[in-house]
Amino acid sequence: MVGQGSASGPPDRCLLLLAVNVAADTSAEALDRLARLADQVIAVAHAQGVEPSDIQTVGVSLQDFYDQEKKKVTARVATYSLSVTAPSLTSVGPLLAELAPVAGDALQVRGLHLTIDDPAPLLERARRAAVADALERARQLAEAAGVRTGAILSIEEEADHGSAGLPRRLRASSAFTAAASPVPVEGGTATVAVQVQIRLALEG
């Protein structure tokens, strides 16, 4: 018998996917300016209370900028992507507000994900609900067949627990420039879903 259960709770951390872009005439100049700008962005994040372990470089790229009107490459564009986990939801707005004047139009917010730092309590509640659901379904079916459920022979849980302990995407943009004033972040709720399969003995 398959049972399903879920539990919800408020997210308490926010993962930001950020990027800065720099255009220059040469690759060397683009990379040099990008390095200095990336250092400034990281310094601002640290000043806003983000721990070094919560900042991760996601990627660095360098590509041509092709001018469609001129039909030729007119610049080299360097991009630095990083993920920043804010210490709280209330710190996201001030963090973006501080980054905006430092990075200017080079700053992009490519994704915003809300996470639950410790999903274990939600998983426990969801598991209990899933087991109770499976047992109740089995009881109803057994009663309809004129028998009773007996001992539990095995219990198996699906490996996928949903997204409670992982980033949950709320919204994203390929070119979302942070505003100069704090951006509100509403947590809402995150839901954990669990599915279990229980084998039971039947008694006449």
C-alpha positions as CSV (number, residue, x, y, z in Angstrom):
1,M,0.0,0.0,0.0
2,V,1.3,3.5,-1.0
3,G,0.9,6.4,1.4
4,Q,1.6,10.1,0.9
5,G,2.3,12.8,3.5
6,S,3.4,16.4,3.5
7,A,4.4,19.1,5.9
8,S,5.0,22.8,5.4
9,G,7.1,25.4,7.1
10,P,8.5,28.9,6.5
11,P,11.8,29.2,4.6
12,D,14.6,30.8,6.7
13,R,17.4,31.3,4.2
14,C,17.8,32.8,0.7
15,L,20.1,31.8,-2.0
16,L,20.9,34.4,-4.6
17,L,22.4,33.7,-8.0
18,L,24.2,36.8,-9.1
19,A,26.4,37.8,-12.0
20,V,28.4,40.8,-13.1
21,N,29.3,41.6,-16.7
22,V,32.1,43.8,-18.0
23,A,32.7,44.8,-21.6
24,A,36.1,46.0,-22.9
25,D,38.1,46.2,-26.1
26,T,40.4,43.3,-25.2
27,S,40.1,40.1,-23.3
28,A,42.9,41.1,-20.9
29,E,41.2,44.4,-20.0
30,A,37.8,42.7,-19.6
31,L,39.1,40.1,-17.3
32,D,41.1,42.6,-15.3
33,R,38.1,44.9,-14.8
34,L,35.9,41.8,-14.0
35,A,38.3,40.6,-11.3
36,R,38.3,44.0,-9.6
37,L,34.5,44.3,-9.7
38,A,34.0,40.7,-8.5
39,D,36.3,41.5,-5.5
40,Q,34.2,44.5,-4.7
41,V,30.9,42.5,-4.9
42,I,32.3,39.8,-2.6
43,A,33.6,42.5,-0.1
44,V,30.1,44.0,0.1
45,A,28.6,40.6,0.7
46,H,31.0,40.0,3.6
47,A,30.3,43.4,5.0
48,Q,26.6,42.5,5.0
49,G,27.2,39.5,7.2
50,V,27.5,36.8,4.6
51,E,30.0,34.1,5.7
52,P,32.8,33.1,3.3
53,S,31.4,29.6,3.2
54,D,28.1,31.0,1.9
55,I,29.7,32.5,-1.2
56,Q,30.6,30.3,-4.1
57,T,31.9,31.0,-7.6
58,V,29.6,29.4,-10.1
59,G,31.4,30.3,-13.3
60,V,33.6,32.7,-15.3
61,S,33.1,33.3,-19.0
62,L,34.6,35.4,-21.8
63,Q,32.9,35.9,-25.1
64,D,32.7,38.2,-28.1
65,F,30.1,40.9,-28.4
66,Y,29.0,40.9,-32.0
67,D,27.4,44.2,-33.2
68,Q,24.6,43.2,-35.6
69,E,24.6,46.7,-37.3
70,K,28.3,46.9,-37.8
71,K,28.6,43.1,-38.6
72,K,31.7,42.6,-36.5
73,V,32.9,41.9,-33.0
74,T,33.2,45.2,-31.2
75,A,34.0,44.1,-27.6
76,R,34.9,41.3,-25.3
77,V,32.4,40.5,-22.5
78,A,33.6,38.9,-19.3
79,T,31.0,37.4,-16.8
80,Y,31.5,36.3,-13.3
81,S,28.7,34.3,-11.7
82,L,28.4,33.5,-8.0
83,S,25.9,32.2,-5.5
84,V,25.4,34.0,-2.2
85,T,23.4,32.6,0.7
86,A,22.0,35.4,2.7
87,P,21.9,34.8,6.5
88,S,18.2,35.7,6.7
89,L,15.3,36.7,4.5
90,T,15.4,40.2,5.9
91,S,19.0,40.7,4.9
92,V,18.3,40.1,1.2
93,G,16.9,43.5,0.4
94,P,19.7,45.5,2.2
95,L,22.3,43.2,0.5
96,L,21.0,44.0,-3.0
97,A,20.7,47.7,-2.1
98,E,24.4,47.8,-1.2
99,L,25.5,45.8,-4.2
100,A,23.6,48.0,-6.7
101,P,25.7,51.2,-6.4
102,V,28.9,49.2,-6.4
103,A,28.3,47.1,-9.5
104,G,25.9,49.4,-11.2
105,D,24.3,48.2,-14.4
106,A,26.9,45.3,-14.5
107,L,24.9,43.5,-11.7
108,Q,22.4,40.9,-12.6
109,V,20.1,38.9,-10.2
110,R,19.6,35.6,-12.2
111,G,17.7,33.7,-9.6
112,L,16.3,33.8,-6.1
113,H,15.7,30.6,-4.1
114,L,14.3,30.2,-0.6
115,T,15.6,27.3,1.5
116,I,14.9,25.7,4.8
117,D,18.2,25.3,6.7
118,D,17.1,22.3,8.7
119,P,14.3,20.2,6.9
120,A,14.5,17.3,9.4
121,P,11.5,18.3,11.5
122,L,9.4,18.7,8.4
123,L,10.5,15.4,7.0
124,E,9.6,13.6,10.3
125,R,6.1,15.1,10.2
126,A,5.7,14.2,6.5
127,R,6.9,10.6,7.1
128,R,4.5,10.1,10.0
129,A,1.6,11.4,7.8
130,A,2.6,9.2,4.9
131,V,2.7,6.1,7.1
132,A,-0.7,7.0,8.7
133,D,-2.1,7.5,5.2
134,A,-0.9,4.1,3.9
135,L,-2.2,2.3,7.0
136,E,-5.6,3.9,6.7
137,R,-5.9,3.1,3.1
138,A,-5.0,-0.5,3.8
139,R,-7.5,-0.7,6.6
140,Q,-10.3,0.6,4.3
141,L,-9.5,-1.8,1.5
142,A,-9.2,-4.8,3.9
143,E,-12.5,-3.9,5.5
144,A,-14.2,-3.7,2.1
145,A,-12.8,-7.2,1.2
146,G,-14.0,-8.6,4.5
147,V,-10.5,-9.1,6.0
148,R,-8.2,-7.3,8.5
149,T,-4.8,-5.9,8.2
150,G,-2.1,-7.7,10.2
151,A,1.6,-7.1,10.9
152,I,3.7,-4.7,8.9
153,L,6.0,-6.8,6.7
154,S,8.1,-3.9,5.2
155,I,8.2,-0.2,4.8
156,E,10.0,1.6,2.0
157,E,10.4,5.3,1.4
158,E,11.0,7.1,-1.9
159,A,14.4,8.7,-2.0
160,D,13.2,12.0,-3.3
161,H,12.0,14.2,-0.5
162,G,11.1,17.2,-2.6
163,S,12.8,20.6,-2.2
164,A,12.6,21.4,1.5
165,G,16.4,21.1,2.1
166,L,17.3,22.3,-1.4
167,P,16.8,25.7,-3.1
168,R,13.3,26.3,-4.3
169,R,13.1,28.6,-7.2
170,L,10.6,31.4,-6.8
171,R,11.5,33.7,-9.7
172,A,14.4,34.3,-11.9
173,S,15.5,36.6,-14.7
174,S,18.4,36.5,-17.1
175,A,18.8,40.3,-16.7
176,F,17.2,41.6,-13.5
177,T,19.1,44.6,-12.2
178,A,18.9,45.3,-8.5
179,A,17.2,48.5,-7.4
180,A,18.9,51.0,-5.2
181,S,16.3,50.5,-2.4
182,P,15.8,47.3,-0.4
183,V,13.7,44.7,-2.3
184,P,11.1,42.9,-0.1
185,V,11.4,39.1,0.1
186,E,8.3,37.3,1.3
187,G,9.0,33.8,2.6
188,G,5.6,32.1,2.2
189,T,5.9,28.4,2.9
190,A,7.9,25.4,1.6
191,T,6.4,22.0,1.5
192,V,8.0,18.6,2.0
193,A,6.3,15.6,0.4
194,V,7.1,12.0,1.3
195,Q,5.8,8.8,-0.2
196,V,6.1,5.4,1.5
197,Q,5.2,1.9,0.4
198,I,4.0,-0.5,3.2
199,R,3.5,-4.3,2.8
200,L,1.1,-5.8,5.4
201,A,-0.2,-9.2,6.2
202,L,-3.9,-9.9,5.9
203,E,-5.9,-11.8,8.4
204,G,-9.3,-13.5,7.7
